[in-house]
Amino acid sequence: MNSLGYDPVPLYFLNMVYAIGALLKPGLGYSAEQLYVSAMLYIDEIICNDNLECIQAILCSAAYSLRSAKGTSHWKLGGQALRQCVNLGYHRNQKRLRSTLNPLQRELQKRAFWSAYVMECSAAVMLGRPLSLHYQEIDAEFPLDIMESQISSTGIYGAPRSLSSEPPTMMTHAIHGFRIRALIGRIQTTLYSDSTLRDATIRQALIEHLSDELEEWYAARPPPMMPPDGGALSFFVSADWYEANYNYAVLQLFRPQITDAKTSAPDEIFLKCLNTSKQTCHIFRRQYFGKPMAYTWSALHELFLAGLTYLYCLWMSPAARQVSRHDEVSNTCTDCTMVLVILAERWPEAAPFRNIFEVLASRTMTMMTDSHQGKEVMPIAIGSEQETYPEGLSQWMAGMSDTGITTGVDWLLSELIDEFPAPE
């Protein structure tokens, strides 16, 4: 390309930005896949360099992959970008390293690093895989909380935001997003990846410490920003976005307790998970029904996890059944199903999640009706007898497994699919 006088860098970013835009606005008639293929014509000449542009190019590809059923796994791309950041020392404190970069370069490097870190971290948690870089190994500063127009290669104009009473910038929300994703990554590392953690007292102390940090994060969230007149393409910076991330962290934090076969979790933990998962289903319904909202694999994972957790709590906890009215359960299951239907219309790969949740929700509604009528509720097992198999169950399970995002909810699925637990 260079021999023809073309600069591959701007051509790559131009095509990739348009490709992501075509995913966000599919009704405009542009082919996201064709634009993505056009961008890939220039990628080799960029990623062969160990520099900031290489990392930014990989992150753009990851952002496309996050919203598309096509393309390389965003977990692989996020990990590749993160390794490049580590190779260049972006995970280290620039002041301690006495960096001689100009202010604009420093800020771009910090933004690239934290974007790569949360991209890889979020994907690893979703897929149930170990993190490439642990939080304890990072001492890089967060980007300055300042408006874009106040940063240039010659200096910083004005003081960064330092008080919660000051109006938030877009970077305020980005930094708070970095914090919650890093915290969720620490939950994954502490409670799921550490095979040596067997002392129940130590585990409980860690859960309480992480829970305190989560509550502090939620209390410090900045005020939401108003969406544009034409409607937002993402619910980032909205009140629902902060609540959804908080809820996801809660479910990650307490799921090991409610699924512990040896020690039954207290009623308050089941009720917390019940209410948290219920609110998540309502949030996704508000955000995705009738709105031009962009769909991501993360959204599918978080919603499906919330829906399964809600059903699981109803089956496992008498306290959860006691506080749940029939109409509340029906509305929650309907909200979750509706969004899964919307996602399946956009992505055929999401159809198995919709189909399986519909079956599980229907069985749960039957159980709740019998329970409220005082009838003896017998254990329902979808997989215990061949004749009880819903048509297509094996195919649905295989389809879900192919996506790779059931790893984080595999225990819930195994309990609800192989053998519904009998209400106690």
C-alpha positions as CSV (number, residue, x, y, z in Angstrom):
1,M,0.0,0.0,0.0
2,N,2.8,2.4,0.8
3,S,4.2,1.9,-2.7
4,L,1.0,3.3,-4.0
5,G,1.2,6.3,-1.8
6,Y,-1.4,5.2,0.7
7,D,-1.0,5.6,4.5
8,P,-2.4,2.5,6.1
9,V,-3.0,4.0,9.5
10,P,-5.8,6.5,8.7
11,L,-7.4,4.1,6.2
12,Y,-7.6,1.4,8.8
13,F,-9.1,3.6,11.5
14,L,-11.5,5.2,9.0
15,N,-12.9,1.8,7.8
16,M,-13.0,0.4,11.3
17,V,-14.8,3.3,12.8
18,Y,-17.4,3.1,10.0
19,A,-17.7,-0.7,10.6
20,I,-18.4,-0.2,14.3
21,G,-20.9,2.6,13.3
22,A,-22.6,0.3,10.9
23,L,-23.1,-2.2,13.7
24,L,-24.5,0.5,16.0
25,K,-26.8,1.8,13.2
26,P,-27.7,-1.2,11.1
27,G,-30.7,0.5,9.6
28,L,-28.7,2.9,7.5
29,G,-27.8,0.3,4.9
30,Y,-24.1,0.1,5.3
31,S,-22.4,-3.3,5.5
32,A,-20.5,-3.6,8.7
33,E,-18.8,-6.8,7.4
34,Q,-17.6,-5.2,4.2
35,L,-16.2,-2.2,6.1
36,Y,-14.5,-4.6,8.5
37,V,-12.9,-6.5,5.7
38,S,-11.7,-3.2,4.1
39,A,-10.1,-2.3,7.4
40,M,-8.3,-5.6,7.7
41,L,-6.5,-4.9,4.4
42,Y,-4.3,-2.4,6.3
43,I,-4.0,-4.1,9.7
44,D,-0.8,-6.0,9.0
45,E,1.2,-2.9,8.4
46,I,0.1,-1.5,11.7
47,I,0.4,-4.4,14.2
48,C,3.9,-5.2,13.1
49,N,5.0,-2.1,15.1
50,D,5.4,-2.0,18.8
51,N,3.7,1.4,19.4
52,L,0.5,3.1,20.6
53,E,-1.1,3.0,17.1
54,C,-0.7,-0.8,17.1
55,I,-2.6,-1.1,20.5
56,Q,-5.3,1.3,19.3
57,A,-5.8,-0.7,16.2
58,I,-6.2,-4.0,18.1
59,L,-8.7,-2.3,20.5
60,C,-10.8,-1.1,17.6
61,S,-10.9,-4.7,16.3
62,A,-11.9,-5.8,19.8
63,A,-14.7,-3.2,19.9
64,Y,-16.0,-4.5,16.6
65,S,-15.9,-8.1,17.8
66,L,-17.7,-7.3,21.0
67,R,-20.7,-6.2,19.0
68,S,-20.6,-8.7,16.2
69,A,-21.0,-12.5,15.7
70,K,-18.2,-12.3,13.2
71,G,-14.5,-11.5,13.7
72,T,-11.8,-12.6,16.1
73,S,-12.7,-13.2,19.8
74,H,-12.6,-9.9,21.7
75,W,-11.0,-11.9,24.6
76,K,-8.1,-12.8,22.3
77,L,-7.9,-9.2,20.9
78,G,-8.1,-7.6,24.4
79,G,-5.4,-9.9,25.6
80,Q,-3.2,-9.1,22.7
81,A,-3.6,-5.4,23.2
82,L,-2.9,-5.8,26.9
83,R,0.3,-7.8,26.3
84,Q,1.5,-5.0,24.0
85,C,0.8,-2.5,26.7
86,V,2.8,-4.5,29.2
87,N,5.6,-4.9,26.6
88,L,5.8,-1.1,26.3
89,G,5.5,-0.5,30.1
90,Y,2.1,1.2,30.0
91,H,1.1,-0.7,33.2
92,R,3.7,1.2,35.1
93,N,3.5,4.6,36.8
94,Q,4.8,7.2,34.4
95,K,6.0,9.6,37.1
96,R,8.0,6.9,38.7
97,L,9.5,6.0,35.4
98,R,10.3,9.7,34.8
99,S,8.6,9.7,31.4
100,T,9.7,12.4,29.0
101,L,6.5,12.1,26.8
102,N,4.4,15.2,26.2
103,P,1.1,15.4,28.0
104,L,-1.0,14.3,25.1
105,Q,1.1,11.1,24.6
106,R,0.9,10.3,28.3
107,E,-2.8,10.6,28.4
108,L,-3.3,8.5,25.2
109,Q,-1.1,5.8,26.7
110,K,-3.0,5.7,29.9
111,R,-6.3,5.5,28.1
112,A,-5.0,2.7,25.8
113,F,-3.8,0.7,28.8
114,W,-6.9,0.9,30.9
115,S,-9.1,0.3,27.8
116,A,-7.1,-2.9,27.0
117,Y,-7.1,-4.0,30.7
118,V,-10.9,-3.7,31.1
119,M,-11.6,-5.2,27.7
120,E,-9.5,-8.3,28.5
121,C,-10.7,-8.4,32.1
122,S,-14.4,-8.3,31.2
123,A,-14.0,-10.9,28.5
124,A,-12.1,-13.2,30.9
125,V,-14.7,-12.9,33.6
126,M,-17.5,-13.6,31.1
127,L,-15.7,-16.7,29.7
128,G,-14.6,-17.9,33.2
129,R,-10.9,-17.7,32.2
130,P,-7.9,-16.4,34.2
131,L,-6.9,-12.8,33.9
132,S,-3.7,-12.1,32.0
133,L,-2.6,-9.3,34.3
134,H,-3.6,-9.1,38.0
135,Y,-4.6,-5.8,39.5
136,Q,-1.8,-6.0,42.1
137,E,0.7,-5.8,39.3
138,I,-0.5,-2.5,38.0
139,D,0.6,0.9,39.3
140,A,-0.4,3.0,36.2
141,E,-2.4,6.1,37.0
142,F,-5.9,6.5,35.7
143,P,-6.2,9.1,32.9
144,L,-6.7,12.7,34.0
145,D,-10.3,13.6,34.6
146,I,-10.4,16.5,32.2
147,M,-12.1,17.6,29.0
148,E,-10.6,16.6,25.7
149,S,-10.2,20.2,24.6
150,Q,-7.9,20.9,27.6
151,I,-5.2,18.5,26.6
152,S,-2.6,19.1,23.9
153,S,1.0,18.1,23.1
154,T,2.2,21.4,24.6
155,G,0.4,21.0,28.0
156,I,-2.7,20.7,30.1
157,Y,-5.0,23.7,30.2
158,G,-7.0,24.0,33.4
159,A,-7.2,21.8,36.4
160,P,-8.5,18.2,36.3
161,R,-11.8,17.5,38.1
162,S,-11.0,16.7,41.7
163,L,-14.3,17.2,43.7
164,S,-17.5,15.2,43.4
165,S,-19.4,18.4,43.4
166,E,-17.8,19.5,40.1
167,P,-19.7,18.6,36.9
168,P,-18.6,15.2,35.5
169,T,-16.8,14.8,32.2
170,M,-16.9,11.8,29.9
171,M,-13.6,10.8,31.4
172,T,-15.3,10.9,34.9
173,H,-17.6,8.1,33.7
174,A,-14.8,6.2,31.9
175,I,-12.6,6.2,35.1
176,H,-15.5,4.9,37.2
177,G,-16.1,2.2,34.6
178,F,-12.4,1.3,34.8
179,R,-12.8,0.9,38.6
180,I,-15.8,-1.4,38.5
181,R,-14.4,-3.6,35.9
182,A,-11.1,-3.9,37.8
183,L,-13.1,-4.7,40.9
184,I,-15.0,-7.4,39.1
185,G,-11.7,-8.8,37.9
186,R,-10.5,-9.0,41.4
187,I,-13.6,-10.8,42.5
188,Q,-12.9,-13.3,39.7
189,T,-9.3,-13.8,40.8
190,T,-10.1,-14.0,44.5
191,L,-13.1,-16.2,44.5
192,Y,-13.0,-18.2,41.3
193,S,-9.4,-18.6,40.2
194,D,-7.6,-19.2,43.5
195,S,-7.8,-23.0,44.0
196,T,-5.9,-22.8,47.3
197,L,-8.7,-20.7,49.0
198,R,-10.4,-23.4,51.1
199,D,-10.7,-21.7,54.5
200,A,-14.3,-20.6,54.9
201,T,-13.4,-17.9,57.4
202,I,-10.8,-16.3,55.1
203,R,-13.2,-16.6,52.1
204,Q,-16.0,-14.8,54.0
205,A,-13.6,-12.1,55.1
206,L,-12.6,-11.5,51.5
207,I,-16.2,-11.4,50.4
208,E,-17.0,-8.8,53.0
209,H,-14.0,-6.7,52.0
210,L,-14.9,-6.8,48.3
211,S,-18.5,-6.1,49.2
212,D,-17.5,-3.0,51.1
213,E,-15.4,-1.8,48.1
214,L,-18.4,-2.4,45.8
215,E,-20.7,-0.3,48.0
216,E,-18.1,2.5,48.1
217,W,-17.9,2.5,44.3
218,Y,-21.6,2.6,43.9
219,A,-22.0,5.4,46.4
220,A,-19.3,7.5,44.6
221,R,-20.9,7.1,41.1
222,P,-21.2,10.4,39.2
223,P,-24.5,11.8,38.2
224,P,-25.8,10.3,34.9
225,M,-25.7,12.3,31.7
226,M,-28.8,13.0,29.6
227,P,-29.1,11.0,26.4
228,P,-29.1,12.8,23.0
229,D,-32.4,13.8,21.4
230,G,-32.3,11.0,18.9
231,G,-31.8,8.4,21.6
232,A,-28.6,6.7,22.9
233,L,-26.9,3.8,21.2
234,S,-25.6,2.6,24.5
235,F,-26.8,3.1,28.1
236,F,-23.2,3.9,29.2
237,V,-23.2,7.0,31.6
238,S,-26.9,6.4,32.5
239,A,-28.2,5.5,35.9
240,D,-29.2,2.1,34.6
241,W,-25.6,1.5,33.5
242,Y,-24.3,2.0,37.0
243,E,-27.0,-0.1,38.5
244,A,-26.4,-2.9,36.0
245,N,-22.7,-3.0,36.7
246,Y,-23.3,-3.0,40.4
247,N,-25.8,-5.8,40.1
248,Y,-23.4,-7.9,38.0
249,A,-20.7,-7.5,40.6
250,V,-23.1,-8.5,43.4
251,L,-24.0,-11.7,41.5
252,Q,-20.4,-12.5,40.8
253,L,-19.6,-11.9,44.5
254,F,-22.3,-14.0,46.0
255,R,-22.9,-16.7,43.4
256,P,-20.4,-19.1,45.1
257,Q,-22.4,-18.9,48.3
258,I,-25.8,-19.7,46.8
259,T,-24.5,-22.6,44.8
260,D,-22.4,-24.1,47.6
261,A,-23.6,-27.7,48.0
262,K,-21.9,-28.1,51.4
263,T,-23.1,-25.0,53.2
264,S,-26.5,-23.4,52.7
265,A,-26.3,-19.7,52.2
266,P,-28.3,-17.5,54.6
267,D,-31.7,-16.2,53.6
268,E,-30.4,-12.6,53.2
269,I,-27.9,-13.7,50.6
270,F,-30.6,-15.5,48.6
271,L,-32.9,-12.5,48.9
272,K,-30.1,-10.1,47.8
273,C,-29.3,-12.2,44.8
274,L,-33.1,-12.6,44.0
275,N,-33.7,-8.8,44.1
276,T,-30.5,-8.0,42.3
277,S,-31.2,-10.3,39.4
278,K,-34.8,-9.2,39.2
279,Q,-33.7,-5.5,38.9
280,T,-31.2,-6.5,36.2
281,C,-34.0,-8.1,34.1
282,H,-36.1,-4.9,34.4
283,I,-33.1,-2.7,33.5
284,F,-32.4,-4.6,30.3
285,R,-36.0,-4.5,29.4
286,R,-36.1,-0.7,29.9
287,Q,-33.0,-0.2,27.9
288,Y,-33.5,-2.6,25.0
289,F,-37.2,-2.7,24.3
290,G,-38.2,-0.2,21.6
291,K,-34.9,1.6,21.7
292,P,-32.0,1.7,19.1
293,M,-29.6,0.1,21.6
294,A,-26.4,-1.6,20.5
295,Y,-26.2,-5.3,21.4
296,T,-23.1,-7.0,22.8
297,W,-22.0,-10.4,24.0
298,S,-21.6,-8.9,27.4
299,A,-25.2,-7.9,27.5
300,L,-26.3,-11.4,26.6
301,H,-24.1,-12.9,29.3
302,E,-25.2,-10.5,32.0
303,L,-28.9,-10.8,31.3
304,F,-28.8,-14.6,31.0
305,L,-26.8,-14.8,34.3
306,A,-29.4,-12.6,36.0
307,G,-32.3,-14.6,34.7
308,L,-30.8,-18.0,35.7
309,T,-29.9,-16.6,39.2
310,Y,-33.5,-15.4,39.7
311,L,-34.9,-18.8,38.8
312,Y,-32.3,-20.6,40.9
313,C,-33.1,-18.5,44.0
314,L,-36.8,-19.3,43.7
315,W,-36.1,-23.0,43.5
316,M,-33.5,-23.2,46.3
317,S,-34.8,-20.7,48.8
318,P,-38.2,-20.9,50.7
319,A,-37.6,-17.3,51.8
320,A,-37.3,-16.2,48.1
321,R,-40.6,-17.9,47.2
322,Q,-42.3,-16.4,50.2
323,V,-41.5,-12.8,49.3
324,S,-42.2,-13.3,45.5
325,R,-45.7,-12.6,44.3
326,H,-46.9,-14.5,41.2
327,D,-47.2,-11.3,39.2
328,E,-43.7,-10.2,40.1
329,V,-42.2,-13.5,39.0
330,S,-44.2,-13.4,35.8
331,N,-43.1,-9.9,35.0
332,T,-39.5,-10.6,35.7
333,C,-39.5,-13.7,33.5
334,T,-41.3,-11.9,30.8
335,D,-38.8,-9.0,30.8
336,C,-35.9,-11.4,30.6
337,T,-37.5,-13.4,27.8
338,M,-38.4,-10.3,25.8
339,V,-34.8,-9.0,25.7
340,L,-33.5,-12.5,24.8
341,V,-36.0,-12.6,22.0
342,I,-34.7,-9.2,20.7
343,L,-31.1,-10.4,21.0
344,A,-32.0,-13.6,19.1
345,E,-33.6,-11.6,16.3
346,R,-30.3,-9.8,15.9
347,W,-28.0,-12.7,16.5
348,P,-29.1,-16.3,15.7
349,E,-26.4,-17.5,18.1
350,A,-28.5,-16.0,21.0
351,A,-31.5,-18.2,20.1
352,P,-30.5,-21.2,22.4
353,F,-30.3,-18.8,25.4
354,R,-33.8,-17.6,24.7
355,N,-35.2,-21.1,24.1
356,I,-33.7,-22.6,27.3
357,F,-34.7,-19.7,29.5
358,E,-38.3,-19.9,28.2
359,V,-38.4,-23.6,29.2
360,L,-36.9,-22.9,32.6
361,A,-39.1,-19.9,33.3
362,S,-42.3,-21.9,32.3
363,R,-41.3,-24.7,34.7
364,T,-40.6,-22.2,37.5
365,M,-43.9,-20.5,37.0
366,T,-45.7,-23.8,37.4
367,M,-43.8,-24.5,40.5
368,M,-44.6,-21.1,42.0
369,T,-48.3,-21.5,41.2
370,D,-48.4,-24.9,42.9
371,S,-46.4,-23.5,45.9
372,H,-48.8,-20.6,46.4
373,Q,-51.8,-22.9,46.2
374,G,-50.3,-25.0,49.0
375,K,-49.8,-28.0,46.8
376,E,-46.9,-30.4,47.3
377,V,-44.2,-29.4,44.8
378,M,-42.4,-32.3,43.2
379,P,-38.9,-31.9,41.8
380,I,-39.0,-31.2,38.1
381,A,-36.1,-32.6,36.1
382,I,-35.8,-31.6,32.4
383,G,-33.0,-34.1,31.9
384,S,-34.0,-36.9,34.3
385,E,-36.1,-38.9,31.9
386,Q,-35.8,-38.9,28.2
387,E,-39.5,-38.2,27.5
388,T,-39.3,-35.0,29.5
389,Y,-36.7,-33.5,27.2
390,P,-38.0,-30.4,25.3
391,E,-37.5,-30.9,21.6
392,G,-34.2,-29.4,20.6
393,L,-32.7,-29.3,24.1
394,S,-29.5,-31.0,23.1
395,Q,-29.1,-28.7,20.2
396,W,-29.7,-25.6,22.3
397,M,-27.1,-26.7,24.8
398,A,-24.6,-27.4,22.1
399,G,-25.3,-23.9,20.6
400,M,-24.8,-22.2,23.9
401,S,-21.6,-24.1,24.5
402,D,-20.3,-23.0,21.1
403,T,-20.5,-19.3,22.1
404,G,-18.2,-20.0,25.1
405,I,-20.1,-17.6,27.4
406,T,-21.9,-20.2,29.5
407,T,-18.8,-20.9,31.6
408,G,-19.7,-18.4,34.2
409,V,-23.2,-19.9,34.7
410,D,-22.4,-23.6,34.1
411,W,-23.3,-24.6,37.7
412,L,-26.6,-22.8,37.6
413,L,-27.4,-24.5,34.2
414,S,-26.4,-27.9,35.4
415,E,-28.7,-27.6,38.4
416,L,-31.6,-26.2,36.5
417,I,-31.3,-28.4,33.4
418,D,-30.1,-31.8,34.6
419,E,-32.3,-31.8,37.7
420,F,-34.4,-29.0,39.0
421,P,-33.8,-28.8,42.8
422,A,-36.8,-29.7,44.8
423,P,-38.1,-26.7,46.9
424,E,-37.2,-27.3,50.5
